[in-house]
Amino acid sequence: MTTVFSTFKFSPTTITSISPLNPITPHHHHHHHSPLHFSRKHSLPFTLKKTTISCSHPQQTPSNFTPTPTPSPRYHPNYIPNRISDPNYVRISDTTLRDGEQSLGASLTSKEKLDVARQLAKLGVDIIEAGFPAASNGDFEAVKTIAKEVGNAIDVNRYVPVICGLSRCIEKDIRKAWEAIKYAKRPRIQTFIATSAIHMEFKLRKTKEQVIEIARSMVSFARSLGCDDVQFAPEDAGSTVPTEFGKLISDIKANTPGIENVIISTHCHDDLGLSTANTVSGACAGARQLEVTINGIGERAGNASLEEVVMILKCHEGDVLGGLYTGIITRHIYMTSKMVEEYTGLHVQPHKAIVGPNAFVHESGIHQVLSLVISVTAPYLL
């Protein structure tokens, strides 16, 4: 049997989105680099080559086998902050540059952040959460640069990503975020406050009613600055399983007055290994913005992985997931993964789904009988 597969050869609104958010914690950075280097001058740091493996048995392909064609990419619907014209479209909000950089040991220079933001735009993410402008002058300047450059780079299909800055529900934080992101064509402020019982009692020392009033007034303050796209994120503490998380989203949709004018968002961490499953469950229940990171990096055990969430929706588009789809250009996933891995120094584990080096290889055994070309098993790499 002869199996053909591809390997990579490397060379030198108004919107009020509801998304459980985790606290920002300071950390020290240690920068590490692998041999693979990226520059914005080299948009494609790899070339695709064919590798042939010959085994002792002649190639056998089922007679009734027909390769599944790679679906044509769909374009992003016209952007309206609190509404999506296609009910099946799911916005992807990437927080690699904010939550991802909170991973222990991860550190990005301003230039690296700009490079990653450009690559995320090339990937087709709807929202780039570029940072936390009030955290430091460096973060403020990085977010401002991304807003000016990436936030105004409109492609031939009139796509340009939303540039989002994170802030606490504090006026000076919100003002700082606006000063950084206001240069983008589509600026967004995301403001958050603790809302779980334990956080309100022991961290904020405030009542539920006080917290609700702070949230309401700070969203209004953000809008008063001139920002028409505001996302509110209730910071939560706890853990859920997919059925429970899906029910949470369903209950929000069923019991919140005015929810038809709101985009519900998910923000799941991987402490119990369920971030991807919970995120997809949330989408099936009605969430239309999914917050993710490249390679699943993020604080503690990481975030829901963009590549996993996107490919689950793509591989099941039109069947069990009810036609949900994204605007992600999946052929750029692998290069984006390698860029983030190189810049952060956070190496992808060999068996990581979708982008791990072992994800589509195996030693000899029973699977040889069913081995097919990579265009069938991994069309998103093409």
C-alpha positions in Angstrom: 0.0 0.0 0.0 1.2 3.5 -0.8 0.0 6.3 1.4 0.4 9.9 0.3 0.4 12.6 2.9 1.6 16.2 3.2 4.2 17.5 5.7 5.3 21.0 6.3 8.8 22.1 5.5 9.8 25.3 7.4 12.1 28.0 6.3 14.0 30.8 8.1 -24.2 48.8 20.2 -24.4 48.5 21.0 -23.6 45.1 22.1 -23.8 43.7 25.5 -22.3 40.3 25.3 -22.6 37.9 28.2 -19.4 35.9 28.8 -18.1 34.3 32.0 -14.7 35.9 32.4 -11.7 35.0 34.6 -9.8 37.4 36.7 -6.6 39.2 35.5 -3.6 38.1 37.5 -0.1 39.7 37.2 2.6 37.4 36.1 6.3 37.4 35.2 7.4 36.8 31.6 10.1 34.5 30.4 10.7 34.6 26.7 11.8 31.6 24.8 12.3 31.0 21.1 12.3 28.0 19.0 14.2 27.8 15.7 11.2 28.8 13.6 11.1 32.6 13.1 8.4 34.8 11.7 8.5 38.2 10.1 5.7 40.2 8.7 7.7 40.4 5.5 7.2 36.6 5.1 3.5 35.9 4.9 4.0 32.2 4.3 6.9 30.8 6.4 6.5 27.2 5.1 6.1 25.3 1.9 4.0 22.2 1.3 5.6 19.1 0.0 4.4 15.6 -0.7 5.9 12.6 1.1 5.2 9.0 0.0 5.4 6.0 2.3 5.5 2.6 0.7 4.3 -0.4 2.7 4.3 -4.1 1.9 0.7 -4.2 0.6 -0.6 -2.6 -2.5 -2.8 0.5 -2.0 -6.4 -0.3 -1.4 -9.1 2.3 -1.6 -12.8 1.4 -1.0 -14.5 1.2 -4.4 -17.4 3.4 -3.2 -15.1 6.0 -1.7 -15.6 9.6 -2.9 -13.3 12.3 -1.5 -15.3 15.0 0.3 -14.7 18.3 -1.4 -13.4 21.2 0.7 -16.3 23.7 1.2 -15.7 27.1 -0.2 -15.1 29.7 2.5 -18.1 31.9 3.4 -17.6 35.6 3.9 -18.5 37.6 7.1 -22.0 39.0 7.2 -22.1 42.8 7.4 -21.1 43.8 10.9 -23.7 45.2 13.2 -22.6 45.1 16.9 -25.7 43.7 18.5 -27.2 41.7 15.6 -26.1 39.1 13.0 -28.1 38.9 9.8 -27.5 35.2 9.4 -28.8 33.3 12.5 -26.3 30.4 11.7 -23.2 32.6 11.7 -21.0 32.4 14.7 -18.5 35.2 15.5 -15.1 34.2 16.6 -13.5 36.5 19.2 -9.8 35.8 19.6 -8.2 36.7 23.0 -4.7 35.3 22.3 -3.2 38.7 22.8 -4.9 39.3 26.1 -6.0 36.1 27.9 -3.4 34.1 26.0 -0.6 36.3 27.1 -1.6 35.7 30.7 -0.2 32.2 30.4 2.7 31.6 32.7 5.9 32.2 30.8 4.3 33.9 27.8 5.5 37.3 26.8 5.1 39.2 23.5 6.8 42.3 22.3 4.8 45.1 20.7 6.0 44.1 17.3 5.1 40.4 17.9 1.6 41.5 19.1 1.2 43.5 15.9 2.4 40.5 13.8 0.0 38.1 15.5 -2.9 40.7 15.1 -2.2 40.9 11.4 -2.2 37.1 11.2 -5.4 36.9 13.1 -7.0 39.3 10.6 -5.7 37.1 7.8 -7.3 34.1 9.5 -10.6 36.0 9.5 -11.4 36.3 13.1 -14.3 38.7 13.8 -13.0 40.3 16.9 -9.4 40.7 18.1 -9.2 41.3 21.9 -5.9 43.2 21.6 -5.1 43.7 25.3 -5.8 45.4 28.6 -4.8 49.0 27.9 -4.9 50.1 31.6 -2.5 47.3 32.6 0.6 49.1 31.4 1.9 51.8 29.1 3.3 49.1 26.9 0.0 47.3 26.6 -1.7 50.6 25.9 0.7 51.5 23.0 0.4 47.9 21.6 -3.4 48.0 21.5 -3.3 51.5 20.0 -1.0 50.4 17.3 -3.1 47.4 16.4 -6.2 49.6 16.3 -4.5 52.0 13.9 -3.0 49.5 11.6 -4.9 46.2 11.7 -8.2 47.9 12.7 -8.2 49.9 9.4 -6.9 47.3 7.0 -10.0 46.6 5.0 -9.7 43.7 2.6 -11.4 43.2 -0.9 -14.5 41.7 0.7 -14.9 44.8 3.0 -13.8 42.7 6.0 -12.0 44.4 8.9 -11.8 43.0 12.4 -13.3 44.6 15.5 -10.5 45.7 17.8 -11.4 45.2 21.4 -9.8 46.6 24.6 -10.5 45.0 28.0 -11.2 47.1 31.1 -12.5 46.7 34.6 -15.8 48.4 35.5 -13.8 51.5 36.6 -14.0 54.8 34.8 -10.2 55.3 34.4 -9.8 51.8 32.9 -12.7 52.3 30.5 -11.4 55.7 29.4 -7.9 54.2 28.9 -9.4 51.4 26.8 -11.2 53.9 24.6 -8.1 56.1 24.1 -6.3 53.0 22.8 -9.0 51.5 20.5 -10.8 54.5 19.2 -8.6 54.7 16.1 -10.0 51.4 14.7 -12.8 51.4 12.2 -14.7 49.0 14.5 -13.6 49.7 18.1 -15.1 47.8 21.0 -14.8 48.2 24.8 -15.2 45.1 26.9 -15.7 45.8 30.6 -16.1 43.3 33.4 -16.9 42.9 37.0 -17.1 39.9 39.4 -20.6 38.5 39.6 -20.4 35.2 41.4 -21.5 35.1 45.0 -18.1 34.3 46.4 -16.4 37.1 44.4 -19.0 39.7 45.3 -18.8 38.8 49.0 -15.1 38.3 49.5 -13.4 40.2 46.6 -15.7 43.2 46.0 -17.4 43.2 49.3 -20.5 44.5 47.6 -24.1 43.3 47.3 -25.7 41.9 44.2 -27.7 45.1 43.7 -24.6 47.3 44.0 -22.7 45.2 41.4 -25.7 45.4 39.0 -25.7 49.2 39.3 -22.0 49.4 38.8 -22.2 47.3 35.6 -25.1 49.4 34.3 -23.5 52.7 35.0 -20.1 51.6 33.5 -21.6 50.4 30.3 -23.4 53.7 30.0 -20.1 55.5 30.7 -18.4 53.6 27.9 -21.1 54.5 25.5 -20.9 58.2 26.6 -17.3 58.3 25.4 -18.5 57.6 21.8 -18.1 53.8 21.7 -21.1 52.2 20.1 -19.9 48.6 20.6 -19.7 47.7 24.3 -19.4 44.2 25.7 -20.2 43.5 29.3 -18.6 40.4 30.8 -19.7 39.0 34.2 -16.6 37.5 35.8 -17.6 34.1 37.2 -16.0 31.3 39.3 -17.0 27.7 39.0 -17.1 24.7 36.7 -19.7 23.2 34.3 -20.2 20.3 32.0 -21.5 20.8 28.4 -25.1 20.0 29.2 -25.1 22.3 32.1 -23.4 25.1 30.1 -25.8 24.7 27.2 -28.7 25.0 29.6 -27.2 28.2 31.1 -27.1 29.8 27.6 -30.7 28.5 26.8 -31.9 30.0 30.1 -30.4 33.3 29.4 -32.0 33.4 26.0 -35.4 32.4 27.4 -35.5 34.6 30.5 -33.8 37.9 29.7 -36.0 40.7 28.4 -34.5 42.3 25.3 -32.1 39.4 24.6 -33.0 39.6 20.9 -30.9 42.8 20.8 -27.9 41.1 22.4 -25.2 38.8 21.2 -24.5 36.1 23.8 -20.8 35.2 24.1 -18.9 32.3 25.7 -15.6 32.4 27.5 -14.5 29.0 28.7 -11.3 27.8 30.4 -9.9 24.3 30.3 -9.5 23.5 34.0 -11.4 20.2 33.6 -10.6 19.7 29.9 -14.1 20.8 28.8 -13.5 24.3 27.4 -14.0 23.2 23.7 -17.0 21.0 24.5 -18.6 23.7 26.6 -18.0 26.4 24.0 -19.6 24.2 21.2 -22.5 23.4 23.5 -23.0 27.1 24.1 -23.1 27.8 20.4 -25.7 25.1 19.9 -27.8 26.7 22.6 -27.7 30.1 21.0 -24.4 31.8 21.8 -23.2 33.6 18.6 -19.9 34.8 19.8 -17.2 32.4 20.9 -14.1 33.6 22.8 -11.1 31.4 22.0 -7.3 31.5 21.7 -4.8 30.1 19.3 -3.4 26.7 20.6 -5.8 27.1 23.6 -3.2 29.1 25.5 -4.4 31.2 28.5 -4.2 31.5 32.3 -4.2 28.3 34.4 -5.2 25.4 32.1 -5.8 27.6 29.1 -8.8 28.7 27.1 -11.0 27.1 24.5 -8.9 26.4 21.4 -9.8 28.4 18.3 -8.6 25.6 16.0 -10.7 22.9 17.8 -13.9 25.0 18.0 -13.7 26.2 14.4 -12.9 22.8 13.0 -15.7 21.1 15.0 -18.2 23.6 13.5 -16.7 23.2 10.0 -16.6 19.4 10.0 -20.2 19.2 11.2 -21.5 22.1 9.1 -25.0 21.3 7.9 -25.6 18.2 10.1 -25.8 17.7 13.9 -24.9 21.3 14.7 -27.7 22.8 12.7 -25.7 24.6 10.0 -23.5 26.8 12.4 -20.5 28.2 10.6 -17.8 30.8 11.0 -15.8 33.2 8.7 -12.5 31.6 9.6 -10.2 30.8 6.6 -9.1 27.5 7.9 -6.0 27.1 5.6 -4.3 29.8 7.7 -4.8 27.9 11.0 -1.6 26.0 11.0 0.6 29.0 10.2 -1.1 31.0 12.9 -0.6 28.2 15.4 3.2 28.1 14.6 3.5 31.8 14.9 1.9 31.9 18.3 4.0 28.9 19.5 7.2 30.6 18.3 6.5 34.0 19.7 5.2 32.9 23.1 7.6 30.0 23.6 4.6 27.9 24.6 5.2 24.7 22.6 2.2 22.7 21.3 2.0 19.2 22.8 2.6 16.5 20.2 -0.9 15.1 20.4 -2.7 18.4 20.4 -5.8 18.2 18.3 -5.7 19.8 14.8 -2.2 21.5 15.1 -0.1 19.0 17.1 2.8 17.5 15.2 1.4 14.0 15.8 -2.3 14.9 15.0 -2.3 13.2 11.6 0.5 10.6 11.9 0.8 7.2 13.4 3.0 4.1 13.3 2.2 1.0 11.4 -0.9 -0.9 12.4 -4.6 -1.4 11.7 -5.0 2.2 10.4 -2.9 1.6 7.4 -5.8 -0.2 5.8 -7.8 3.0 5.9 -5.1 5.6 5.3 -6.1 8.2 2.7 -4.6 11.4 1.3 -4.5 14.3 3.6 -7.0 16.3 1.6 -9.6 13.8 2.9 -8.5 13.6 6.5 -7.4 17.2 7.1 -8.9 19.5 4.3 -8.4 22.6 6.5 -4.6 22.3 5.9 -5.0 23.0 2.2 
